[in-house]
């Protein structure tokens, strides 16, 4: 995951890890991000995009490595950017929408 702040406009790039058999999860994740982007009550100046990294289902070490890289990026940007409180809440909202949508379509 990576986060960038440019002149009070926060661009949030959520990254998720799925194996090759989870194409449906990618679609649900992208739909949740798209729905959130269209909600002007929640998003005013922020824009959210997503990217998905596919890993080999037979290689759990690759998934662990990708997860560690994402966690490091979250830690780095949390403590080295000037985030506003609403930006952190927005991140949590994106993941809760994804989780809720994923559970409903399973």
C-alpha positions in Angstrom: 0.0 0.0 0.0 1.2 3.4 -0.7 -0.1 6.8 0.3 0.8 10.2 -1.2 -0.2 13.7 0.0 -0.2 16.5 -2.6 -1.5 20.0 -1.6 -4.3 18.8 0.7 -5.4 16.1 -1.8 -4.8 12.6 -0.5 -4.4 9.9 -3.0 -4.9 6.5 -1.3 -3.7 3.4 -3.2 -5.0 0.3 -1.4 -3.2 -2.9 -2.4 -4.6 -6.3 -1.8 -3.1 -9.8 -2.2 -5.2 -12.6 -3.8 -4.1 -15.9 -5.3 -5.1 -16.8 -8.9 -8.3 -18.5 -7.8 -9.7 -15.4 -6.2 -10.6 -13.3 -9.3 -14.1 -12.6 -7.8 -12.5 -11.0 -4.7 -10.6 -8.6 -6.9 -13.8 -7.5 -8.6 -15.6 -7.0 -5.3 -12.7 -5.0 -4.0 -12.7 -2.8 -7.1 -16.5 -2.3 -6.9 -16.2 -1.2 -3.2 -13.5 1.3 -4.1 -15.5 2.6 -7.1 -18.7 3.0 -5.0 -16.8 4.9 -2.4 -15.3 7.2 -5.0 -18.8 8.1 -6.2 -20.0 9.1 -2.8 -19.5 12.9 -2.5 -20.6 12.9 1.1 -17.6 10.8 2.1 -15.1 11.9 -0.5 -14.7 15.6 -1.2 -11.1 16.1 -2.4 -9.7 12.6 -1.9 -9.6 10.1 -4.7 -9.1 6.3 -4.2 -7.5 3.9 -6.7 -6.6 0.3 -6.2 -4.0 -2.2 -7.4 -4.0 -5.9 -7.0 -1.0 -8.1 -6.8 -1.6 -11.8 -7.8 0.6 -14.4 -6.1 1.1 -18.0 -6.9 -1.3 -20.1 -4.9 1.4 -22.7 -4.4 3.9 -20.3 -3.0 2.8 -19.0 0.5 6.2 -17.4 1.0 5.5 -14.9 -1.8 2.3 -13.9 -0.2 4.0 -13.4 3.2 6.8 -11.4 1.5 4.2 -9.1 -0.3 2.4 -8.6 3.0 5.5 -7.6 4.8 6.3 -5.0 2.1 2.8 -3.6 2.4 3.0 -3.4 6.2 6.4 -1.6 6.0 4.9 0.9 3.6 1.9 1.6 5.8 4.3 2.1 8.8 6.6 4.4 6.8 3.9 6.6 5.5 1.9 6.7 8.7 4.9 8.2 10.5 6.5 10.2 7.8 3.6 12.1 6.3 1.3 14.7 7.7 -2.0 12.8 7.7 -5.1 14.4 8.8 -7.5 12.4 11.0 -10.2 12.1 8.3 -7.7 10.5 6.0 -7.0 7.7 8.4 -10.8 7.2 9.0 -11.2 7.1 5.2 -8.7 4.2 4.9 -10.6 2.3 7.6 -13.9 2.9 5.8 -12.5 1.5 2.5 -11.4 -1.7 4.1 -14.7 -2.1 6.1 -16.7 -1.6 2.9 -14.5 -4.2 1.1 -14.9 -6.7 4.0 -18.7 -6.2 4.2 -19.2 -6.5 0.4 -16.9 -9.6 0.3 -18.9 -11.3 3.1 -22.2 -10.6 1.4 -21.1 -12.0 -2.0 -19.4 -15.2 -0.6 
